[in-house]
Amino acid sequence: MEKDFSKIERKIKVKFKNPDLLESALVHRSYLNEHPSFGLDHNERLEFLGDAVLELVVTEYLYNNFPNPEGELTNWRASLVNAKTLSTIGQGLSLDEGLYLSRGEQKDTGKARQVIIANAMESVIGAIYLDQGWDAAQKFITMFVLSKLPEILDKKLYLDPKSSFQEIAQEKTGITPIYKILSEVGPDHDKVFEIGVYLKNDLISKGSGSSKQEAQEDAARNALELADWK
């Protein structure tokens, strides 16, 4: 399966000395299960490395540029490096077009794909670090990840979505949101919950997740994105 990575290199503004590093960064474990003779390893070790590089670059930047207390900086960092943010960035860089996935994973366009793209972002950071060193990885993270910080601070995206929605709902309507399970599907070890957030009897939005807490946060986050709640 031949892939052309030149588009991704143009988007990420990095020309790899060792192209195998970029290619390996986009190999999901599931692909190797179906293609055991593929010549490269999957991306989990690169992801492990890239995660550490990403966290240190972001932490150093926040420490050097903001005098805020630890708790606030921790929340800001979490908003920058979470799966949703990294997945959005990765899609903008066309990483999803370069992924090696199993046939089953190719069909999944939901949260599982979001996590795969986010992990690939970390793998690419690890690959850049190995190929060209700290400065190149720092430049990439500054350009594509830290550039999201002004929006996160302006829209207060670092706040817990349930707390934010409750605060806004009470301010606008005087009503405290309640959460109800709409469905549970899948076996106990791999269950997906769908939860609705309501103001009295009005369904405001739905969310899904692998736990009730995750689904509630997703529902609250979706509620916050509605025009009436901005």
VENFENFEN-V952980 format. One record per residue. N is the residue number from 1. RES is the residue in one small letter. SS is DSSP state (H for helix, E for strand, - for the rest). PHI is phi as a letter, one per 20 degrees, with the letter a starting at -180 (none if undefined). D_CENTER is the distance of its C-alpha to the mean C-alpha in Angstrom with 1 decimal. Layout:
BEGIN
((N RES SS PHI D_CENTER) (N RES SS PHI D_CENTER))
END
This chain:
BEGIN
((1 m - none 26.8) (2 e - e 26.9) (3 k - c 23.9) (4 d - d 24.2) (5 f - e 21.7) (6 s H f 23.6) (7 k H f 21.5) (8 i H f 18.3) (9 e H f 20.4) (10 r H f 21.6) (11 k H f 18.3) (12 i H e 17.0) (13 k - m 20.5) (14 v - c 21.2) (15 k - d 24.1) (16 f - f 23.9) (17 k - f 27.2) (18 n - d 26.2) (19 p H g 24.5) (20 d H f 24.1) (21 l H f 21.4) (22 l H f 19.1) (23 e H f 20.1) (24 s H f 19.6) (25 a H f 16.0) (26 l - d 15.4) (27 v E e 17.5) (28 h - e 16.0) (29 r H g 18.4) (30 s H f 19.4) (31 y H f 20.9) (32 l H f 23.2) (33 n H f 24.5) (34 e H e 25.9) (35 h - c 26.9) (36 p - f 28.1) (37 s - e 30.1) (38 f - g 27.2) (39 g - f 27.9) (40 l - c 24.6) (41 d - f 22.6) (42 h - f 19.2) (43 n - e 16.2) (44 e H f 15.7) (45 r H f 18.0) (46 l H f 16.4) (47 e H f 13.0) (48 f H g 15.0) (49 l H f 16.6) (50 g H f 13.7) (51 d H g 11.9) (52 a H f 15.3) (53 v H f 15.9) (54 l H g 12.7) (55 e H f 13.5) (56 l H f 17.1) (57 v H f 16.9) (58 v H f 14.9) (59 t H f 17.3) (60 e H f 20.3) (61 y H f 19.6) (62 l H f 19.2) (63 y H f 22.3) (64 n H f 24.3) (65 n H d 23.7) (66 f - c 23.6) (67 p - e 26.3) (68 n - f 24.4) (69 p - f 24.6) (70 e H g 22.3) (71 g H g 20.8) (72 e H f 19.7) (73 l H f 18.3) (74 t H f 16.4) (75 n H f 14.8) (76 w H f 14.0) (77 r H f 12.5) (78 a H f 10.2) (79 s H f 9.1) (80 l H f 8.6) (81 v H d 6.8) (82 n - f 4.6) (83 a H f 1.8) (84 k H f 3.1) (85 t H f 4.3) (86 l H f 3.7) (87 s H f 4.1) (88 t H f 6.7) (89 i H f 8.1) (90 g H f 8.5) (91 q H f 10.2) (92 g H f 12.3) (93 l - e 13.4) (94 s - m 14.4) (95 l H f 12.8) (96 d H f 12.8) (97 e H f 16.5) (98 g H e 17.2) (99 l - f 15.7) (100 y E e 18.4) (101 l - c 17.9) (102 s - f 20.6) (103 r H g 22.2) (104 g H f 20.7) (105 e H f 17.1) (106 q H f 17.9) (107 k H f 19.0) (108 d - e 15.9) (109 t - d 13.9) (110 g - e 12.3) (111 k H f 9.6) (112 a H f 10.6) (113 r H f 10.0) (114 q H g 6.4) (115 v H f 6.2) (116 i H f 8.8) (117 i H f 7.4) (118 a H f 4.6) (119 n H f 7.8) (120 a H f 9.9) (121 m H g 8.6) (122 e H f 9.8) (123 s H f 12.8) (124 v H f 13.7) (125 i H f 13.9) (126 g H f 16.1) (127 a H f 18.1) (128 i H f 18.8) (129 y H f 19.9) (130 l H f 22.2) (131 d H f 23.5) (132 q H c 24.2) (133 g - n 23.7) (134 w H f 22.2) (135 d H f 23.1) (136 a H f 21.4) (137 a H f 18.1) (138 q H f 18.5) (139 k H f 19.4) (140 f H f 16.4) (141 i H f 14.0) (142 t H f 16.4) (143 m H f 16.5) (144 f H d 13.0) (145 v - d 10.9) (146 l H f 13.8) (147 s H f 15.1) (148 k H e 12.6) (149 l H f 14.4) (150 p H g 17.4) (151 e H f 15.7) (152 i H f 13.9) (153 l H f 17.3) (154 d H f 19.3) (155 k - e 17.6) (156 k - l 17.2) (157 l - f 13.5) (158 y - f 13.6) (159 l - f 16.1) (160 d - g 15.8) (161 p H f 15.7) (162 k H f 18.7) (163 s H f 20.7) (164 s H f 20.1) (165 f H f 21.0) (166 q H f 24.0) (167 e H f 25.2) (168 i H f 25.1) (169 a H f 26.6) (170 q H f 29.4) (171 e H f 30.1) (172 k H e 30.3) (173 t H c 31.9) (174 g - m 33.0) (175 i - d 31.3) (176 t - e 29.0) (177 p - f 26.3) (178 i E c 26.6) (179 y E d 24.3) (180 k E c 25.7) (181 i E f 24.6) (182 l E e 25.1) (183 s E a 24.5) (184 e E c 23.7) (185 v E c 23.4) (186 g - n 23.4) (187 p - f 25.0) (188 d H g 24.7) (189 h H e 22.5) (190 d H b 20.0) (191 k - e 20.5) (192 v E c 18.4) (193 f E d 19.5) (194 e E d 19.8) (195 i E c 20.9) (196 g E d 22.5) (197 v E d 22.9) (198 y E c 26.5) (199 l E d 28.8) (200 k - l 32.1) (201 n - d 32.3) (202 d E e 30.0) (203 l E f 26.7) (204 i E e 24.2) (205 s E a 21.0) (206 k E d 19.5) (207 g E b 16.3) (208 s E c 15.5) (209 g E a 14.1) (210 s - e 15.5) (211 s - b 17.4) (212 k H f 19.3) (213 q H f 17.6) (214 e H f 14.1) (215 a H f 15.8) (216 q H f 17.7) (217 e H f 14.8) (218 d H f 13.2) (219 a H f 16.8) (220 a H f 17.3) (221 r H f 14.2) (222 n H f 15.6) (223 a H f 19.0) (224 l H f 18.2) (225 e H f 17.1) (226 l - f 20.5) (227 a H g 23.0) (228 d H f 25.4) (229 w H d 23.2) (230 k - e 22.1))
END
